[in-house]
Amino acid sequence: MAKSLENALQSEAVRLSVLKALVDNSFDSILITDATKAGKILYANKAFKRLTGYSQAEVVGKTPRILQGPATDKNVLDRLRKALSKGNSFEGRAINYKKNGSPFIMHWRVVPAKVGKEAKVWLAIQREGTAVE
Ligand SMILES: Cc1cc2nc3c(=O)[nH]c(=O)nc-3n(C[C@H](O)[C@H](O)[C@H](O)COP(=O)(O)O)c2cc1C
């Protein structure tokens, strides 16, 4: 990290505030889930609402499966499930559905936030894709 940034981020409170500002204001949708098998949503930013129509209050406690439907490619979900079970990251595209039921191509990446070797939460960075794989 550049020395000047390292100096600015010395305090834990500042580090948290910087991360929160980035995540809250990202143009990309950001979802954070717990690290259990269920993968319950803990946080969704404003861009998630713009992308899917669901507010954070509507999705906290649910799982990202609310976005899936009949045309969602099960092979992509299998690949994701396997990656998560090994603690690996994932990137893929699949049909998802907005709150109003309209389908769109979700292009997303899922990464673990680890402390040591243990995934504490999962983070997803999501945007509308142009083509399924
Ligand atoms: C952080 C995170 C974000 C996810 N975001 C999406 C998503 O945007 N769209 C989607 O179809 N599945 C998403 N999922 C995947 C599902 O929650 C679930 O892991 C996937 O369907 C595989 O598990 P299953 O076969 O038990 O359903 C996400 C998972 C995690 C952990």
Ligand as a Chemical Component Dictionary entry (heavy atoms), coordinates in Angstrom:
data_LIG
# 
_chem_comp.id                   LIG 
_chem_comp.type                 NON-POLYMER 
_chem_comp.pdbx_formal_charge   0 
_chem_comp.three_letter_code    LIG 
# 
loop_
_chem_comp_atom.comp_id 
_chem_comp_atom.atom_id 
_chem_comp_atom.alt_atom_id 
_chem_comp_atom.type_symbol 
_chem_comp_atom.charge 
_chem_comp_atom.model_Cartn_x 
_chem_comp_atom.model_Cartn_y 
_chem_comp_atom.model_Cartn_z 
_chem_comp_atom.pdbx_ordinal 
LIG C1  C1  C 0 -22.551 -13.561 -1.644 1  
LIG C2  C2  C 0 -23.429 -14.388 -2.558 2  
LIG C3  C3  C 0 -24.125 -13.762 -3.574 3  
LIG C4  C4  C 0 -24.924 -14.486 -4.445 4  
LIG N1  N1  N 0 -25.576 -13.830 -5.446 5  
LIG C5  C5  C 0 -26.325 -14.529 -6.314 6  
LIG C6  C6  C 0 -26.960 -13.886 -7.407 7  
LIG O1  O1  O 0 -26.839 -12.675 -7.622 8  
LIG N2  N2  N 0 -27.698 -14.627 -8.246 9  
LIG C7  C7  C 0 -27.844 -15.974 -8.095 10 
LIG O2  O2  O 0 -28.530 -16.598 -8.921 11 
LIG N3  N3  N 0 -27.252 -16.627 -7.078 12 
LIG C8  C8  C 0 -26.498 -15.938 -6.195 13 
LIG N4  N4  N 0 -25.886 -16.587 -5.153 14 
LIG C9  C9  C 0 -25.976 -18.063 -5.087 15 
LIG C10 C10 C 0 -27.019 -18.684 -4.189 16 
LIG O3  O3  O 0 -27.164 -18.008 -2.971 17 
LIG C11 C11 C 0 -26.608 -20.166 -3.908 18 
LIG O4  O4  O 0 -25.332 -20.189 -3.310 19 
LIG C12 C12 C 0 -26.569 -20.967 -5.188 20 
LIG O5  O5  O 0 -27.889 -21.049 -5.674 21 
LIG C13 C13 C 0 -25.997 -22.393 -5.002 22 
LIG O6  O6  O 0 -26.605 -23.070 -3.963 23 
LIG P1  P1  P 0 -27.896 -24.027 -4.156 24 
LIG O7  O7  O 0 -27.552 -25.006 -5.226 25 
LIG O8  O8  O 0 -28.087 -24.645 -2.797 26 
LIG O9  O9  O 0 -29.042 -23.153 -4.558 27 
LIG C14 C14 C 0 -25.052 -15.882 -4.284 28 
LIG C15 C15 C 0 -24.367 -16.526 -3.238 29 
LIG C16 C16 C 0 -23.554 -15.798 -2.392 30 
LIG C17 C17 C 0 -22.805 -16.499 -1.288 31 
# 
loop_
_chem_comp_bond.comp_id 
_chem_comp_bond.atom_id_1 
_chem_comp_bond.atom_id_2 
_chem_comp_bond.value_order 
_chem_comp_bond.pdbx_ordinal 
LIG C1  C2  SING 1  
LIG C2  C3  SING 2  
LIG C2  C16 DOUB 3  
LIG C3  C4  DOUB 4  
LIG C4  N1  SING 5  
LIG C4  C14 SING 6  
LIG N1  C5  DOUB 7  
LIG C5  C6  SING 8  
LIG C5  C8  SING 9  
LIG C6  O1  DOUB 10 
LIG C6  N2  SING 11 
LIG N2  C7  SING 12 
LIG C7  O2  DOUB 13 
LIG C7  N3  SING 14 
LIG N3  C8  DOUB 15 
LIG C8  N4  SING 16 
LIG N4  C9  SING 17 
LIG N4  C14 SING 18 
LIG C9  C10 SING 19 
LIG C10 O3  SING 20 
LIG C10 C11 SING 21 
LIG C11 O4  SING 22 
LIG C11 C12 SING 23 
LIG C12 O5  SING 24 
LIG C12 C13 SING 25 
LIG C13 O6  SING 26 
LIG O6  P1  SING 27 
LIG P1  O7  DOUB 28 
LIG P1  O8  SING 29 
LIG P1  O9  SING 30 
LIG C14 C15 DOUB 31 
LIG C15 C16 SING 32 
LIG C16 C17 SING 33 
# 
